Amino acid sequence: MNSVTGEEERLESVLPLVKKYGAAVVAISNDETGISQDPDVRFAVAKKIVERAADHGIPPATSSSIRW
């Protein structure tokens, strides 16, 4: 299993593979600045990951998509 983060490079490289192969990944709520101690920032990063996954046609919490 692989992981996806809020880092742009990671989103762009991992999400197309998740969609193409139906791969399962773990979403980690960090971005280019690291893992924030602020829960609002971490929520914003998690929301970004979910939205970007949806842009690729990946629904949240299904057997072939991102695991929360």
C-alpha atoms as an extended CHARMM CRD file, in Angstrom:
* protein
*
        68  EXT
         1         1  MET       CA              0.0000000000        0.0000000000        0.0000000000  PROA      1               0.0000000000
         2         2  ASN       CA              1.1940000000        3.4890000000       -0.7950000000  PROA      2               0.0000000000
         3         3  SER       CA              0.3590000000        6.8910000000        0.6200000000  PROA      3               0.0000000000
         4         4  VAL       CA             -0.7420000000       10.2230000000       -0.7270000000  PROA      4               0.0000000000
         5         5  THR       CA             -0.1540000000       13.5830000000        0.9160000000  PROA      5               0.0000000000
         6         6  GLY       CA             -1.2270000000       17.1430000000        0.1750000000  PROA      6               0.0000000000
         7         7  GLU       CA              2.0740000000       17.8180000000       -1.5800000000  PROA      7               0.0000000000
         8         8  GLU       CA              1.4120000000       18.8010000000       -5.1920000000  PROA      8               0.0000000000
         9         9  GLU       CA              4.0720000000       16.4900000000       -6.6020000000  PROA      9               0.0000000000
        10        10  ARG       CA              2.6780000000       13.5510000000       -4.6450000000  PROA      10              0.0000000000
        11        11  LEU       CA             -0.9240000000       14.2870000000       -5.6360000000  PROA      11              0.0000000000
        12        12  GLU       CA              0.0000000000       14.5030000000       -9.3020000000  PROA      12              0.0000000000
        13        13  SER       CA              2.0190000000       11.2860000000       -9.2820000000  PROA      13              0.0000000000
        14        14  VAL       CA             -0.1370000000        9.0690000000       -7.0560000000  PROA      14              0.0000000000
        15        15  LEU       CA             -3.7630000000        9.9420000000       -7.8100000000  PROA      15              0.0000000000
        16        16  PRO       CA             -3.6700000000        9.0020000000      -11.5110000000  PROA      16              0.0000000000
        17        17  LEU       CA             -2.2690000000        5.5930000000      -10.5220000000  PROA      17              0.0000000000
        18        18  VAL       CA             -4.9700000000        5.1270000000       -7.8850000000  PROA      18              0.0000000000
        19        19  LYS       CA             -7.6090000000        5.7920000000      -10.5160000000  PROA      19              0.0000000000
        20        20  LYS       CA             -5.9730000000        3.6820000000      -13.2180000000  PROA      20              0.0000000000
        21        21  TYR       CA             -5.3150000000        0.5940000000      -11.0890000000  PROA      21              0.0000000000
        22        22  GLY       CA             -7.9400000000        0.9360000000       -8.3560000000  PROA      22              0.0000000000
        23        23  ALA       CA             -5.1290000000        1.0270000000       -5.8250000000  PROA      23              0.0000000000
        24        24  ALA       CA             -5.6800000000        1.5750000000       -2.1250000000  PROA      24              0.0000000000
        25        25  VAL       CA             -3.7010000000        4.3570000000       -0.4760000000  PROA      25              0.0000000000
        26        26  VAL       CA             -3.4440000000        5.9890000000        2.9120000000  PROA      26              0.0000000000
        27        27  ALA       CA             -4.0250000000        9.7520000000        2.9760000000  PROA      27              0.0000000000
        28        28  ILE       CA             -1.5700000000       11.5870000000        5.2270000000  PROA      28              0.0000000000
        29        29  SER       CA             -2.5300000000       15.1320000000        6.1370000000  PROA      29              0.0000000000
        30        30  ASN       CA              0.7250000000       16.9180000000        5.4730000000  PROA      30              0.0000000000
        31        31  ASP       CA              1.9060000000       19.1750000000        2.6800000000  PROA      31              0.0000000000
        32        32  GLU       CA              5.0760000000       20.9270000000        1.5510000000  PROA      32              0.0000000000
        33        33  THR       CA              5.3750000000       22.5390000000        4.9930000000  PROA      33              0.0000000000
        34        34  GLY       CA              5.1530000000       19.2330000000        6.8810000000  PROA      34              0.0000000000
        35        35  ILE       CA              2.5420000000       18.0850000000        9.3960000000  PROA      35              0.0000000000
        36        36  SER       CA              0.9250000000       21.0660000000       11.0600000000  PROA      36              0.0000000000
        37        37  GLN       CA              0.1090000000       21.1130000000       14.7530000000  PROA      37              0.0000000000
        38        38  ASP       CA             -2.9530000000       23.2100000000       13.8900000000  PROA      38              0.0000000000
        39        39  PRO       CA             -5.9810000000       20.9420000000       13.3850000000  PROA      39              0.0000000000
        40        40  ASP       CA             -7.5750000000       23.4690000000       11.0260000000  PROA      40              0.0000000000
        41        41  VAL       CA             -4.5490000000       23.3150000000        8.7400000000  PROA      41              0.0000000000
        42        42  ARG       CA             -4.5310000000       19.5200000000        8.8370000000  PROA      42              0.0000000000
        43        43  PHE       CA             -8.2370000000       19.4800000000        8.0060000000  PROA      43              0.0000000000
        44        44  ALA       CA             -7.6340000000       21.8470000000        5.0730000000  PROA      44              0.0000000000
        45        45  VAL       CA             -4.9220000000       19.5290000000        3.7230000000  PROA      45              0.0000000000
        46        46  ALA       CA             -7.2010000000       16.4910000000        4.1200000000  PROA      46              0.0000000000
        47        47  LYS       CA             -9.9820000000       18.3500000000        2.3220000000  PROA      47              0.0000000000
        48        48  LYS       CA             -7.5890000000       19.2150000000       -0.4900000000  PROA      48              0.0000000000
        49        49  ILE       CA             -6.6420000000       15.5440000000       -0.8920000000  PROA      49              0.0000000000
        50        50  VAL       CA            -10.3040000000       14.4700000000       -1.0230000000  PROA      50              0.0000000000
        51        51  GLU       CA            -11.1610000000       17.2000000000       -3.5270000000  PROA      51              0.0000000000
        52        52  ARG       CA             -8.2030000000       16.3690000000       -5.7620000000  PROA      52              0.0000000000
        53        53  ALA       CA             -9.0960000000       12.6750000000       -5.6070000000  PROA      53              0.0000000000
        54        54  ALA       CA            -12.6460000000       13.5490000000       -6.6440000000  PROA      54              0.0000000000
        55        55  ASP       CA            -11.2170000000       15.5480000000       -9.5670000000  PROA      55              0.0000000000
        56        56  HSD       CA             -9.6290000000       12.2740000000      -10.6990000000  PROA      56              0.0000000000
        57        57  GLY       CA            -12.9120000000       10.4010000000      -10.2830000000  PROA      57              0.0000000000
        58        58  ILE       CA            -11.8750000000        8.6870000000       -7.0490000000  PROA      58              0.0000000000
        59        59  PRO       CA            -14.6420000000        8.5560000000       -4.4270000000  PROA      59              0.0000000000
        60        60  PRO       CA            -13.6380000000        8.6310000000       -0.7540000000  PROA      60              0.0000000000
        61        61  ALA       CA            -13.6970000000        5.4840000000        1.3930000000  PROA      61              0.0000000000
        62        62  THR       CA            -14.4780000000        2.8210000000       -1.1650000000  PROA      62              0.0000000000
        63        63  SER       CA            -12.7410000000       -0.5000000000       -1.5390000000  PROA      63              0.0000000000
        64        64  SER       CA            -10.6430000000        0.8050000000       -4.4340000000  PROA      64              0.0000000000
        65        65  SER       CA             -9.7940000000        4.3100000000       -3.3150000000  PROA      65              0.0000000000
        66        66  ILE       CA             -8.3910000000        6.3670000000       -0.4760000000  PROA      66              0.0000000000
        67        67  ARG       CA             -8.6430000000        4.8530000000        3.0210000000  PROA      67              0.0000000000
        68        68  TRP       CA             -9.4020000000        7.1760000000        5.9480000000  PROA      68              0.0000000000
